[in-house]
Amino acid sequence: MAQINDHYLKLKAGYLFPEIGRRVREFSSNHPDAPIIKMGIGDVTEPLAPAIVQAMHAAVDEMGVRETFRGYGPENGYEFLREAIVKHDFVDRGINIAADEIFVSDGSKCDSGNLLDIFGSNNKIAVLDPVYPVYVDTNVMAGNTGPADDDGRYEGIVYLPVTEENNFEPELPNEHVDLIYLCYPNNPTGTVASHELLQKWVDYARQHEAIIFYDAAYEAFITEDGVPHSIYEIEGAREVAIELRSFSKTAGFTGTRCGFIVIPKELSGKTADGKSQPIQPLWHRRHSTKFNGVSYIVQRGAEAAYSEAGREQIRELVNFYLENASIVKNGLERLGIKTFGGINAPYVWLRTPDGKSSWEFFDDLLEQSHIVGTPGSGFGAAGEGYFRLSAFNSRENIETAMERLTSKVPS
């Protein structure tokens, strides 16, 4: 009989969002007429920008003509897209990134797990708590952890609490770690990191020869001046950081699938015998062996996101979701509920009222107001007592949800 990967059996009850889906389906089955508003999973709701749609239509037409038909594309992504990424996301911000340091992919969620293919199993992992579950679960699947305790924390992972008590600024590990996951603007808390905080992390990584996986999927939502959009704005980051970016939330590509990863040439790790090994060639080999690339049509659409019209239309989309977040945040605060985030991110992080646990508040919110959110404990033990609401929704749904909450706060 074929042997399975036993590490999968260490995973807790279920990935957070499928568990939410299960509870919602059960509620809907028992209350088929309940008008549910989903503010849990961070999936976009508004159509793709017209400039992107037009570019993808044109690319489809090209694929229907022999002279312009495309087969397999370049392993790292088409040059037209990588050059657009470099110019608008980095060079225009004064950041030194080259096109051959960009690897186009089908999204940063995939990349954050796939990166583990090129790193050994003896690395010490550090994550923020609460944390995007994919960072932890993919390490469990890869065999980088021991079993979980009663709070859901896995042996072998260093958890760094980010809560109201420490102003959502994680302390540096008081021990050596090798791989560090940072996400800013943060999912789930919606908070951001200052230059000073990120400089501390880069300095720590340089001192400990660690590598930072920096997830910047929500950087387009940053509204405040002086907040870093990229880890590479920080001195020394090219030596110690990999950055993950996505078109999913910025340009509405959750169902279209495109993202990219940045691996600077200076970044190195160690072999088993202690020799220095550049990371970029390893990722190139993994990328070209296990992935056939994002379709030409989608990459043309992603390129159009950087056109003058595309950038203007996307900014309107981002502002739309941020206005939704403001409506949610202001509505909750009028009810006396303490909130965080919602200014530089499309998520509002709130304290559950009346001492409710996060899953108790989830059930009450669904039962009493027919609203779906995300329990904070699903993001980690330090998320207990918190709750996440997503601003990815129609304006009508957002306003209706706030009206329901105003009429009756779950208790």
RACOR-V634990 format. One line per field, one symbol per residue. ss: DSSP state (H for helix, E for strand, - for the rest). psi: psi as a letter, one per 20 degrees, with the letter a starting at -180 (. if undefined). burial: # if it has 16 or more other C-alpha atoms within 10 Angstrom, else .. A space follows every 50 residues. Layout:
ss: ???
psi: ???
burial: ???
This chain:
ss: -----HHHHH-----HHHHHHHHHHHHHHH------EE-----------H HHHHHHHHHHHHH--HHH----------HHHHHHHHHHHHHHH-----HH HEEEE--HHHHHHHHHHH------EEEEE---HHHHHHHHH------E-- ---E--EEEEE--HHH------------EEEEE-----------HHHHHH HHHHHHHH--EEEEE---HHH---------HHH---HHH-EEEEEE---- --------EEEEE----EEE-----EEEHHHHHHHHHHHH-----HHHHH HHHH---HHHHHHHHHHHHHHHHHHHHHHHHHHH----EEE-----EEEE E-HHH--HHHHHHHHHHHH-EE-EEHHHH-HHH--EEEEE----HHHHHH HHHHHHH----
psi: ppproihhiiprgqpghhhghghgggghhimhjpnppokfpmpqhqrqqh hggghhghhghhijpghjqpcprqhjqqhhghhgggghhfgijkpnpqhj jpopajqhgghhghhihjqrijqpppqqorqphhgghhhghikjrarqah ijpppipopoporhhkkkoqqqqjrpqhppoqopqpoiijrrprggghhg gggghghjlrppoookhjhiiphpqippiqhjippihhijqpppqqighg jkkhihoparqpoqhipqaqrhjjqpophghghgggghgjpjrqqgghhh ghghhirggghghhhggghghhhghgggghgghhjjppqrajgjqjpppq ppqkjqrhhghgggggghilppaophiiirhiipjrqppqjnrqhggghg ghgghhhopp.
burial: ......#..##....##..#..##..##.......#########...##. ###.##..##.##...........####..#######.##....#.#### #########.######..#...#######################.##.. .###.########....###.....##################.#..##. ######..##############....########.############### ####.##########.###........###..#...#.....######## ######...##.###.################....#.############ ###..############.##########################..##.. ##..#...##.
